[in-house]
Amino acid sequence: MNRFKQNRRAILNRFAGRMFMRAQKYFQKGTDADCERRGAKLGVLFYRIDRKHRERTYANLKLAFPEWSDAKVHETALEVFRHFGRIMGDFLRWPIRTNEDIIRSCTMTGQEHLEAALSLNKGVLGVTAHFGNWERMAHWATAMGYPLTVVSRPADDDGLEAMLNGIRERAGVKVLSRGAAIRSIMSELRQNRAVALLPDQNSDECFVPFFGIPAGTVMGPAVIHLRTGAAILPVYGVRTGVGQYKMIVKPVINLDGVETTPEAITAKINEALEEVVREYPEQYLWLHDRYKSARRAGLIPDQPN
């Protein structure tokens, strides 16, 4: 990297760090309701100015829900932006919350499935997604006394990455960087820890259905399961009201009668995610280009950028 690029990166890093700290102060003022109201307004702002992601959201919703009217698509798309504005603000409030605050704000369904998975003593692969509030779910797990390791995609900015992981780690969440994490994941599973993975981002590793449409999907959870025998446990944190969440733990993915290939197992993971997204479509990250690799492979028609 030449000196000009180094200097530019250093300037951008400082700017990102200052903006992050200002955002923290802004969202930490007032109540949870104040935080969510500010976050929703910010989401609406981005909905209006970010044409690329607004149109991507429309296109993805139309693919997933072809029966919806344009009005329904646009209404849901706006709520998607509001939702992610809210949960961004919620994440920035982590440092001022206690474990007791987190526990009081959350309910849980399916705890027996988590306990059953842990009782196998092979570790647990908690497969979740960019849905609901996955960050709040991680904080809730550690507050409840469940040791948790999350595998996270590094931010483009090193300084910002350190700030984000600092917030997570102060809440007791152990963070591994995606791409260099396989050995560490294996080690965590041998200690019968839960490792949270978010395998719902575009990939070209395999193409399996998501809402009946081929979607490029990572096979990491399936491959790790085949190597270790660790249970694959779908887990989701759904927003149910202002500052209120429901942690949904589904049964361990049943692979009886399923071909023991990474592709077949990955398809089952997508099925579990689709089920919960159909119930709460406004809480899924439709802004992401989920079908990009499938389009490039000619598996689905091209969509607007």
SULFEN-V450080 format. One record per pair of residues at least 4 apart in sequence whose C-alpha atoms are under 7 Angstrom apart, sorted by the first residue. I is the first residue (numbers start at 1). J is the second residue. D is the distance in whole Angstrom. If there is no record, write none. Layout:
i = {I,I}
j = {J,J}
d = {D,D}
This chain:
i = {1,1,2,3,4,5,6,7,8,9,10,11,12,13,13,13,14,15,16,16,17,17,17,18,19,20,21,22,23,24,24,24,25,27,27,27,27,28,30,31,32,32,32,33,33,34,35,35,35,36,36,36,37,38,39,39,39,39,39,39,40,40,40,40,40,41,41,42,42,43,43,43,43,43,44,44,44,44,45,46,47,47,47,50,51,52,52,53,53,54,54,55,56,56,56,56,56,57,57,57,57,58,58,58,58,59,59,60,60,61,61,62,62,64,68,68,69,70,71,72,73,74,75,76,76,77,78,79,79,80,80,80,80,81,82,83,83,84,85,86,87,87,88,89,91,93,94,95,97,98,99,99,100,101,102,102,103,103,105,105,105,106,106,106,106,107,107,107,108,108,108,109,109,109,110,110,110,111,111,112,113,113,113,113,113,114,114,115,116,117,117,118,118,118,121,122,122,122,122,122,123,123,123,123,123,123,123,123,124,124,124,124,124,124,124,124,124,125,125,125,125,125,125,125,125,126,126,126,126,126,126,126,126,127,127,127,127,127,127,127,128,128,128,128,128,128,129,129,129,130,130,130,130,131,131,131,132,132,132,132,132,133,133,133,133,134,134,134,135,136,137,137,137,138,138,139,139,139,140,141,141,141,142,142,142,142,142,147,147,148,148,148,148,148,149,149,149,149,149,149,150,150,150,150,150,150,151,151,151,151,151,151,152,152,152,152,153,153,154,154,155,155,157,158,159,160,161,162,163,164,165,165,166,167,168,168,169,169,176,177,181,182,183,184,185,186,187,188,188,189,189,199,199,200,201,201,202,202,202,202,202,202,202,203,203,203,203,204,204,204,205,205,205,205,206,206,206,206,207,207,207,207,208,208,208,208,208,209,209,209,209,210,210,210,210,210,211,214,214,215,215,215,216,216,216,219,219,219,219,220,221,222,222,222,222,223,223,224,225,225,225,231,232,232,233,233,233,233,234,234,234,234,235,235,235,236,236,236,237,237,237,237,238,238,238,239,239,239,240,240,240,241,258,259,260,260,261,262,263,264,265,266,267,268,269,270,271,272,273,274,275,276,277,277,291,292,293,294,294,294,295,295,295,295}
j = {5,6,6,7,8,9,10,11,12,13,14,15,16,17,157,159,18,19,20,160,21,159,160,22,23,24,25,26,27,28,92,93,29,35,89,92,93,93,34,35,36,242,243,37,242,38,39,89,90,40,86,89,41,42,43,82,85,86,88,89,44,82,83,85,86,45,82,46,85,47,81,82,84,85,48,78,81,82,49,50,54,78,81,54,55,56,305,57,287,58,287,59,60,287,289,304,305,61,77,286,287,62,73,74,77,63,303,64,286,65,73,66,73,211,72,73,73,74,75,76,77,78,79,80,282,81,82,83,282,84,282,283,284,85,86,87,283,88,89,90,91,133,92,93,135,97,167,167,101,102,103,143,104,105,106,140,140,143,243,244,245,244,245,246,247,245,246,247,246,247,248,247,248,249,248,249,250,115,249,116,117,249,250,251,252,118,249,119,120,124,231,123,124,192,192,189,190,192,229,230,189,190,191,192,193,194,230,231,189,192,193,194,195,230,231,232,233,194,195,196,221,230,231,232,233,194,195,196,197,232,233,234,235,196,197,198,232,233,234,235,196,197,198,234,235,236,198,199,200,134,198,284,285,283,284,285,237,238,239,283,284,137,237,238,239,138,236,237,139,140,141,237,247,142,173,143,171,173,144,145,146,148,146,147,148,172,173,193,194,173,174,193,194,195,173,174,175,194,195,196,174,175,176,195,196,197,175,176,177,178,196,197,175,176,177,178,177,178,161,177,160,161,161,162,163,164,165,166,167,168,169,175,170,171,172,173,173,174,181,181,185,186,187,188,189,190,191,192,193,193,194,217,218,217,217,290,216,217,289,290,291,292,293,216,217,218,293,216,217,293,216,217,218,219,216,217,218,263,214,215,216,217,214,215,216,217,267,213,214,215,267,214,215,270,271,274,274,294,299,290,291,294,291,293,294,223,262,263,266,224,225,226,262,265,266,227,262,228,229,230,231,252,252,253,250,251,252,253,249,250,252,272,248,249,250,247,248,249,245,246,247,248,245,246,247,244,245,246,244,245,246,245,264,264,264,265,265,266,267,268,269,270,271,272,273,274,275,276,277,278,279,280,281,284,295,296,297,298,299,300,299,300,301,302}
d = {6,6,6,6,6,6,6,6,6,6,6,6,6,6,6,6,6,6,6,7,6,7,6,6,6,6,6,6,6,6,5,7,6,5,6,7,6,5,6,6,6,7,6,6,6,6,6,6,7,6,5,7,6,6,6,7,4,4,7,6,6,4,7,5,5,6,7,6,6,6,5,4,7,5,6,7,6,6,6,5,6,7,6,6,6,6,6,6,5,6,7,6,6,6,7,7,6,6,6,5,5,6,6,7,6,6,7,6,6,6,6,5,7,5,6,6,6,6,6,6,6,6,6,6,6,7,6,6,6,6,5,6,7,6,6,6,6,6,6,6,6,6,7,7,7,7,7,7,6,7,6,5,6,6,7,6,6,7,7,5,6,6,5,6,7,6,5,6,6,5,6,6,5,6,6,5,6,6,6,6,6,7,7,5,7,6,7,6,7,6,6,6,6,7,5,6,6,6,7,5,4,6,7,4,5,6,5,7,7,7,6,5,6,5,5,6,7,6,5,6,7,6,6,5,6,6,6,4,6,6,5,6,6,6,5,6,7,6,5,6,7,6,5,6,5,6,5,7,6,7,7,6,6,5,4,6,5,5,6,5,7,6,5,6,7,6,7,6,7,6,6,5,7,7,7,6,6,7,6,7,5,7,5,6,6,6,7,6,7,6,6,6,5,6,6,5,6,6,5,6,6,5,6,6,5,6,6,5,6,6,6,6,7,6,5,5,6,5,6,6,7,5,6,6,6,6,6,6,6,7,6,7,6,7,7,5,5,6,6,6,6,6,6,6,6,6,7,7,6,5,7,7,6,7,7,6,5,6,7,5,6,7,7,5,5,6,6,5,6,6,6,6,6,7,6,6,7,7,5,5,5,6,5,5,7,7,5,5,4,6,6,6,6,6,7,7,6,6,7,7,5,6,6,6,6,6,6,7,6,6,6,6,5,6,6,6,6,6,5,5,7,6,6,6,7,7,5,6,6,5,7,7,6,5,6,6,5,7,6,6,5,6,5,5,6,6,4,6,6,5,7,7,7,6,7,7,6,6,6,7,7,6,6,6,6,6,6,7,6,6,7,6,5,6,6,6,6,6,5,6,6,5,6,6}
